[in-house]
Amino acid sequence: MGRSWNTTTFRLLSVYAVIFSISVMLLIGFIGYAVTGQMERKADVVIQWQLVYFGSLPDNTLADILQSRVEHEHMHINYYGLFAADGRHMAGDVLMLPPGLSVERRGMTLEHTLSVAGVKQAPVVRAMAVQRRDGTILVVAHDLTQILTIRLDIINALIGGGIFFLVTGFAVGLAFGVRQMRRVKAIHRVTVQIAQGDLKQRLPTGGHDELDLLSNLVNHMLDEVERLMTEVKGACDGIAHDLLMPLAHVRTLLVHAEERADTLNDEQLPNMVARARSNTDKVLERFRAMLRISEISALQRRGGFADVQLAALLSEVGELYEPLAESKSIKLVVQMEPVGAIHADRALLFEAFCNLVDNAIKFAPTCGTVCITLTRMPFGPQVDIVDNGPGIPSSERQAVLKQFYRSEQTRHIAGSGLGLSMVSAVIRVHDFTIRIGNAEPGTRVTIACWS
């Protein structure tokens, strides 16, 4: 029972039971009010017609007619009483003039207070009185006992049915709660196996409720994790392949350097040492880039986030790379519109934009152009970095964002294939969007700086 209370089904059922109980009580109250009002109105109509009939009779015959009607009344639905102006009983089975009863034909409900001849317990009646021309007072009462009995039966049926449905609902809810707990236990059992390293396991599904929705989402996540693990393995294989040749060169060059160590005036020794240093630097550069991408991708907290002015940041990037562009006879253009501040990590964005501009300058031809543009869009600022280099085929524009991928068109240019991967990691941390398009000619990298 304690575990069942912790289930959403049982809690919702308990809330529903409270609402259901309140609704039934309100319904009973409404039915009682409506039935009572309708009962009194119909009784008033019956009494009014009887008063009209008795009003048409002569005064000297009314007492005899009332006495005759009382004697022949078998159902005892109606009661009659004729009283003198001073309240003295003259005829009929109503023995006393009800106190407070108006003589202006206004209905009044009397609950066990009407004094009736031959009745041990006074009934519940609807009474009405009128004063005749001769000063006598005529009282007519209509018995409501049968109607009240029907009303009580309806209310008892509602109460009994409400209790039955409430108990049944609790029982069904408890059964559903037990079923949900069994499913939760099955999910827990599978998640333990997954936590122990069995990524082939998937959460059980088979319904269409929130648990199945969650299970499907987790299963999709596990599919992505398994895919990423496969990609990591592929990346590790690529690392081994890419590092094999530089390390082999380093080993060979160092062997030759050792053989010639005794000949200090050997002219080839400095060249071999420089080549060994160059290959070693390539290895270290790739390792540093890989570690930086892992660091950015694993960034969970946004402690370094603050308001960042993109215009100032891009101006710094342009000033930093302007000498490099000039050394390669490349024109670096920075165009900016006034935009508001964004919430971001300035250091990460600076690193990402530097990588993009560095790539653009690297792949732009001599006397080419690299343009950095900041535009104000309806949803936020947008940054475009455009070059007029060889461009990226549409089939490779998503692949270049992955680690170690290099296009066949650019393999002759030095690089590790990690720059755009680092940019992609920064963009994911900020929940921004990156798109690679065709600048006709060249490449256009667009970063939408909004979530």
Beta strands, then each sheet from edge to edge (+ up, - down):
strand 1: 78-83
strand 2: 89-92
strand 3: 108-111
strand 4: 124-131
strand 5: 137-143
strand 6: 305-308
strand 7: 331-336
strand 8: 342-345
strand 9: 369-377
strand 10: 380-387
strand 11: 433-438
strand 12: 443-448
sheet 1: 2+ 1- 5+ 4- 3+
sheet 2: 6+ 8-
sheet 3: 7+ 9+ 10- 12+ 11-
end
